[in-house]
Amino acid sequence: MLQTSTTKSAAPRIVTVEPGNAQRAYAVLTLAFAADPPSRWLYPEAETYVNYFPAFARALGGAAFARQTAVASPDHAAVALWLDPDAAPDEHAMERLIEESVAPSKRATMAAVVEEMVRHHPDESHWYLPFIGVEPPRQGRGLGAALLQTAIARCDAEGLPAYLESTNPRNRPLYERHGFEAVGEIRIGDCPPIVPMLRRARA
């Protein structure tokens, strides 16, 4: 699930996010995803969204911090949580979060959405991008593109594919410019559609 800039510009410098800056990164992602369709379907009320979205991001992408695969602009206005082939979302934390924070009428749908997200992952080793986001005032300056370019260069060097789920149609052109292709669509109940996208490694 992703929310990022769609305007291309010169790539800024990218740094690794230290574990001590994890909360700062979650705050940026919370701002970036405030208008994301599936995220706001999940948490339509502002208070609930602000309270629980950071935990949602942690369950899906928190492993990136310990593995030094979370990256950001130097001022941390843009963040991407990449998971290497040996890392994975915390499924147990996700199950607990759904039970605790999601409206009962949406729990079955959300569980089915998560199951479909897992099913669409490539069978072979791959890098996974559960979250990428830019603070709204800084969008449109090429920060999202820089976060993508840094990681996919590593994917190409390792000969590994990269995978993500596009949750906002306005972001798909950016992903497509970087070689990602849609490999399906997750459309369950009244949850807004989610588009799994795969990028094969390039020589």
TORTI-22449 format. One record per residue (C-alpha): x, y, z; residue in one letter. Coordinates in steps of 0.05 Angstrom, whole numbers, padded with zeros to 5 digits, always signed. Layout:
BEGIN
XYZa/...
// end
This chain:
BEGIN
+00000+00000+00000m/+00033+00064-00026l/+00027+00138-00032q/+00080+00181-00065t/+00095+00237-00113s/+00082+00229-00188t/+00125+00286-00214t/+00195+00268-00240k/+00254+00312-00225s/+00329+00306-00210a/+00339+00250-00159a/+00357+00277-00089p/+00405+00241-00042r/+00375+00182-00004i/+00397+00157+00065v/+00383+00096+00108t/+00332+00107+00164v/+00361+00087+00231e/+00315+00048+00278p/+00313+00107+00326g/+00278+00148+00272n/+00223+00096+00260a/+00169+00138+00293q/+00188+00197+00250r/+00181+00154+00188a/+00113+00128+00210y/+00090+00200+00221a/+00110+00218+00149v/+00074+00158+00121l/+00012+00175+00162t/+00011+00244+00130l/+00025+00216+00060a/-00031+00165+00063f/-00084+00211+00092a/-00122+00211+00025a/-00105+00140+00005d/-00170+00105-00014p/-00161+00036+00019p/-00128+00067+00081s/-00186+00114+00092r/-00237+00059+00077w/-00204+00021+00133l/-00201+00081+00180y/-00252+00133+00156p/-00252+00174+00220e/-00194+00221+00229a/-00180+00202+00301e/-00180+00128+00287t/-00136+00137+00226y/-00084+00178+00263v/-00084+00130+00322n/-00078+00065+00283y/-00046+00077+00216f/+00025+00079+00246p/+00013+00010+00276a/-00013-00014+00208f/+00050+00011+00175a/+00092-00022+00229r/+00058-00089+00220a/+00068-00089+00144l/+00136-00056+00138g/+00168-00048+00206g/+00220-00102+00193a/+00255-00054+00145a/+00285-00014+00203f/+00322-00070+00237a/+00346-00095+00169r/+00371-00026+00147q/+00326-00027+00086t/+00283+00033+00104a/+00306+00094+00064v/+00289+00167+00064a/+00308+00236+00040s/+00360+00268+00086p/+00306+00310+00121d/+00260+00248+00126h/+00204+00283+00087a/+00201+00222+00042a/+00204+00150+00066v/+00203+00081+00035a/+00200+00016+00074l/+00232-00039+00031w/+00233-00111+00054l/+00289-00155+00029d/+00276-00227+00007p/+00289-00254+00078d/+00241-00204+00112a/+00165-00206+00117a/+00106-00169+00147p/+00086-00186+00218d/+00023-00228+00204e/+00007-00237+00278h/+00011-00162+00291a/-00034-00150+00231m/-00086-00200+00256e/-00086-00167+00325r/-00092-00098+00295l/-00151-00117+00251i/-00186-00146+00312e/-00172-00085+00355e/-00181-00027+00308s/-00223-00045+00247v/-00299-00038+00249a/-00331-00107+00257p/-00368-00098+00191s/-00302-00092+00154k/-00259-00145+00188r/-00276-00203+00142a/-00265-00160+00081t/-00199-00134+00106m/-00175-00204+00124a/-00193-00227+00054a/-00156-00168+00024v/-00093-00185+00064v/-00099-00257+00042e/-00102-00236-00031e/-00043-00189-00022m/-00002-00248+00004v/-00026-00292-00053r/-00003-00243-00106h/+00069-00240-00081h/+00119-00272-00129p/+00138-00344-00112d/+00212-00330-00123e/+00257-00287-00079s/+00239-00213-00087h/+00242-00145-00055w/+00176-00119-00029y/+00155-00046-00021l/+00096-00043+00028p/+00100+00033+00038f/+00129+00093+00003i/+00106+00164+00020g/+00123+00237+00016v/+00097+00292+00062e/+00043+00330+00023p/+00081+00397+00021p/+00142+00362-00009r/+00106+00322-00062q/+00120+00336-00135g/+00196+00345-00126r/+00221+00277-00147g/+00230+00249-00077l/+00186+00189-00091g/+00223+00173-00155a/+00290+00177-00118a/+00266+00128-00066l/+00246+00080-00121l/+00309+00088-00162q/+00356+00074-00104t/+00323+00008-00087a/+00310-00018-00157i/+00383-00006-00174a/+00399-00056-00119r/+00346-00103-00145c/+00379-00101-00214d/+00448-00112-00184a/+00422-00173-00146e/+00380-00198-00205g/+00317-00198-00164l/+00246-00173-00179p/+00211-00119-00139a/+00138-00122-00119y/+00088-00071-00092l/+00014-00058-00086e/-00012+00006-00117s/-00070+00033-00076t/-00080+00099-00112n/-00090+00104-00188p/-00052+00170-00191r/+00012+00135-00170n/+00012+00081-00223r/+00045+00122-00277p/+00105+00133-00231l/+00112+00059-00218y/+00104+00043-00292e/+00159+00092-00311r/+00204+00052-00265h/+00187-00014-00297g/+00131-00040-00254f/+00073-00075-00289e/+00005-00093-00262a/-00003-00167-00249v/-00075-00168-00225g/-00126-00130-00184e/-00152-00141-00114i/-00225-00121-00110r/-00262-00148-00051i/-00327-00121-00022g/-00329-00046-00015d/-00254-00038-00005c/-00225+00006-00060p/-00185-00034-00111p/-00112-00051-00100i/-00066-00066-00159v/-00007-00113-00148p/+00053-00092-00191m/+00117-00129-00208l/+00183-00105-00236r/+00231-00156-00265r/+00306-00144-00256a/+00343-00112-00313r/+00414-00122-00335a/
// end
